[in-house]
Amino acid sequence: MEKFSEPKSYKVAIERLEEIVQALEVGNEDLENTYALYQEGKFLAKWCQNRLKSIENQIKIVDPAKEDLSDFELEL
Amino acid sequence: MDLSVSAAVKLARDTLTSNPDLINMTVTGEVSSFKLYSSGHAYFTLKDERTSVSCVMFSSVVNRYEQLPEQGAQITVRCRVDLYLQRGQFQFQVLSWQPAGAGRLYEQFLKMRDYYQKAGYFAQENKQELPTIVEKIGVITSPKGAVIHDIVRTARQLCAEIDIQLYPVTVQGETTAREVVAGLDFFNRNREVDVIIIARGGGSIEDLWPYNDSLIVESAFRSVIPIVSAIGHESDHHLLDYVADYSVATPTMAAQLCWQKNAYYRSYLEEIDNKLQQIILRQLRMEQQHLDLLLSHSIIENPRGVFSEYGRQCTEMMANLDRNMNTYLAGLHSQVEHLHICLENLNPRSILKRGYATICDFSGKFIQSSREWQNKLNGKEFLIEWQDGKVKLSNYQSEIIGENSGKV
């Protein structure tokens, strides 16, 4: 099972994924190619999803004097 | 004198209003913070570079005008000095007003805008695109107030996870420009955020003036991280708006601009899984159908059937062959028999069976005509053969009588 290389960037990954979906929808590939594209598509989709999932949910405020970060609570 | 407050203030007021120069003045300055209240009275500030003073225009004066002074406008007023007794507040009471040309601050803004435009600071080719998704966003604004609330609320509506670094600044006054630049510098040095939002709410031309500061313009221009500017309630109204990579009217719109692709891609990727599966299933199904079609061909279902058919044909052909051969042989056979009979009939010996006799000379040669008798025999010995034996004749007499033409 060949391993796919890390995409260079999110933009590259998502563009390639859109390309693959397009190609598969047209449906001119033979079965072997289709499966290869499907695998690559799944890999890229997973990678992109992980990038999104890796976004932390946090708001930090910078202290301009010390340039360090601390948790920020929105005043109501 | 030991006066009460009221008395003291009244004394001041009376002193002021007794000065004829102070009750009939013509003053030119810039308008800011103009507000018309439901009472019909208007309050604003009139200022120059060093001083600003509160002004009131009572409803009786307001109603005389179709247009009222605009923020930032330079106006000339006829007014009188007044001291609002209850609060001891010094103010001008405006009796009439008229425009005095464009506001000085606004003029300054236009000049700077021209300068930076010609120098290429606003050129489209220098603008950066927003990243495909945003992972971390830097926000330069006040930590208090509606702006940061709006940004966070809007972002949370779009995405479950938002990662913000807030660089707090005072959003008006002398230190604002330096603080904003420090924020830009911080984010550009650390390179942790994908986008920087610089935002502040609405206000007068002076309130927002720091965002025209050349320090901010230069720093924003040099930023390697894309900048979204949301200053006041309008876009493209301050130099920062022009030099930023994106300019929007409100902090809410800034948040939408930044996080909307994340929301889009999140649902797109969820669908993709399904989509990919459907596509591959569809292809597999097609291949399966094709295979089924091939397999259902009679040759595959029943290979022996093919052979038995051939076998049957062979058997049939062989039977035909046999039959034909037999007929042929039988035909040959009867032909041979027929020839045999003919041959037999032509056999000179069978003629004897019919009672005829043959005549031949002593060497065995047949005499077949009277002429031959005359020429060949000429009196010699000859043989007559009947079916039961031969007779030799010698010493005989013969003579030819009669001739046939050959026909008997």
Boltz contact constraints between the chains, C-beta under 6 A:
constraints:
  - contact:
      token1: [A, 10]
      token2: [B, 132]
      max_distance: 6.0
  - contact:
      token1: [A, 10]
      token2: [B, 133]
      max_distance: 6.0
  - contact:
      token1: [A, 11]
      token2: [B, 132]
      max_distance: 6.0
  - contact:
      token1: [A, 24]
      token2: [B, 279]
      max_distance: 6.0
  - contact:
      token1: [A, 31]
      token2: [B, 287]
      max_distance: 6.0
  - contact:
      token1: [A, 34]
      token2: [B, 283]
      max_distance: 6.0
  - contact:
      token1: [A, 38]
      token2: [B, 276]
      max_distance: 6.0
  - contact:
      token1: [A, 38]
      token2: [B, 280]
      max_distance: 6.0
  - contact:
      token1: [A, 41]
      token2: [B, 276]
      max_distance: 6.0
  - contact:
      token1: [A, 45]
      token2: [B, 269]
      max_distance: 6.0
  - contact:
      token1: [A, 45]
      token2: [B, 272]
      max_distance: 6.0
  - contact:
      token1: [A, 48]
      token2: [B, 269]
      max_distance: 6.0
  - contact:
      token1: [A, 49]
      token2: [B, 269]
      max_distance: 6.0
  - contact:
      token1: [A, 52]
      token2: [B, 266]
      max_distance: 6.0
  - contact:
      token1: [A, 55]
      token2: [B, 135]
      max_distance: 6.0
  - contact:
      token1: [A, 55]
      token2: [B, 161]
      max_distance: 6.0
  - contact:
      token1: [A, 55]
      token2: [B, 163]
      max_distance: 6.0
  - contact:
      token1: [A, 56]
      token2: [B, 163]
      max_distance: 6.0
  - contact:
      token1: [A, 57]
      token2: [B, 161]
      max_distance: 6.0
  - contact:
      token1: [A, 58]
      token2: [B, 163]
      max_distance: 6.0
  - contact:
      token1: [A, 59]
      token2: [B, 164]
      max_distance: 6.0
  - contact:
      token1: [A, 60]
      token2: [B, 165]
      max_distance: 6.0
  - contact:
      token1: [A, 61]
      token2: [B, 166]
      max_distance: 6.0
  - contact:
      token1: [A, 62]
      token2: [B, 167]
      max_distance: 6.0
  - contact:
      token1: [A, 72]
      token2: [B, 166]
      max_distance: 6.0
  - contact:
      token1: [A, 75]
      token2: [B, 144]
      max_distance: 6.0
